[in-house]
Amino acid sequence: MRKDTAIKLFESTQVRTVWSEEEEKWYFSIVDMVAILTDSLNANNYWKVLKHRLAKEGSELVTNCNQLKMPAADGKYYKTDVADTEQLLRLVQSIPSPKAEPFKMWLAKVGYERIEETEDPEIGIDRLMETYLKKGYSTAWINQRLKSIEVRKDLTDEWENRSIKRGQEFAILTDEITKAWAGKTIKEYKKLKGLKKENLRDNMTNLELVLNMLAEATTTEISKEKKPGTFDENKTIAIQGGTIAGNTRKAIEEKTGKKIVTPQNAKGLNDEPLRKKLK
């Protein structure tokens, strides 16, 4: 596993973190977070006691706790208990501390909103639109992005009808589609745009989104007609759908002389209206 280390600041305290290239997720030092949330003079001991209590309660947080080497005050690297984002949020819920309360309130709010969205999906769409607007995306881009979600849902529904499993199999087929139309794997594509955990589609230009939609919509239609019965057959169809969009990309690039798949990410997209106003 290739890892890039980084130091995150939380208030005035440093939190040691490690980025897992393979898993595409951040890992945080549990002891550092415990120190921040509890103001304990001995965070190691606090975590040791809490860990023991959680283990007795059968908490999966302790069962699935990983250890990674992280730098200590003496400059040497030692194995340290770490948690990913989901585990960290679960840890926060187990700590009785005033500093943990804002996190707990936020988690409760998010949970309530998700229940609302389950009962009325339109609420979720409205919230998503509001979130993108706050991030600075244009209305035209947002409409395109929402359409891409619909196209993606049609494709995943079709895959489920063909007994494709969510998770790894979905990821493999998506990667094949992306390679076929963009000429890059998803990891290569994200690296080009300087992304880590960020959503790739949220960092695509309008034209990138359109071609990605074309690739996925074409894959869906071919699958409906061919009715593949095996994973390999689905993989072949994914490549076919992506290739059709890939040929379109090459044709556009030939006519315009410009690359469609570029390093431009969300920051560049959101700064574009400002640049237009300044001209």
Stockholm file with secondary structure:
# STOCKHOLM 1.0

chainA/1-279         MRKDTAIKLFESTQVRTVWSEEEEKWYFSIVDMVAILTDSLNANNYWKVLKHRLAKEGSELVTNCNQLKMPAADGKYYKTDVADTEQLLRLVQSIPSPKAEPFKMWLAKVGYERIEETEDPEIGIDRLMETYLKKGYSTAWINQRLKSIEVRKDLTDEWENRSIKRGQEFAILTDEITKAWAGKTIKEYKKLKGLKKENLRDNMTNLELVLNMLAEATTTEISKEKKPGTFDENKTIAIQGGTIAGNTRKAIEEKTGKKIVTPQNAKGLNDEPLRKKLK
#=GR chainA/1-279 SS CCEEEEEEEETTEEEEEEEETTTTEEEEEHHHHHHHHHCCSCHHHHHHHHHHHHHHTTCHHHHTCEEEEEECTTSCEEEEEEECHHHHHHHHHTCCCGGGHHHHHHHHHHHHHHHHHHHCHHHHHHHHHHHHHHTTCCHHHHHHHHHHHHHHHHHHHHHHHTTCCTTHHHHHHHHHHHHHHHSSCHHHHHHHTTCSSSCSGGGCCHHHHHHHHHHHHHHHHHHHHHCCCSHHHHHHHHHHHHHHHHHHHHHHHHHHCCCSSCSCCHHHHHHHHHHHHHC
#=GC SS_cons         CCEEEEEEEETTEEEEEEEETTTTEEEEEHHHHHHHHHCCSCHHHHHHHHHHHHHHTTCHHHHTCEEEEEECTTSCEEEEEEECHHHHHHHHHTCCCGGGHHHHHHHHHHHHHHHHHHHCHHHHHHHHHHHHHHTTCCHHHHHHHHHHHHHHHHHHHHHHHTTCCTTHHHHHHHHHHHHHHHSSCHHHHHHHTTCSSSCSGGGCCHHHHHHHHHHHHHHHHHHHHHCCCSHHHHHHHHHHHHHHHHHHHHHHHHHHCCCSSCSCCHHHHHHHHHHHHHC
//
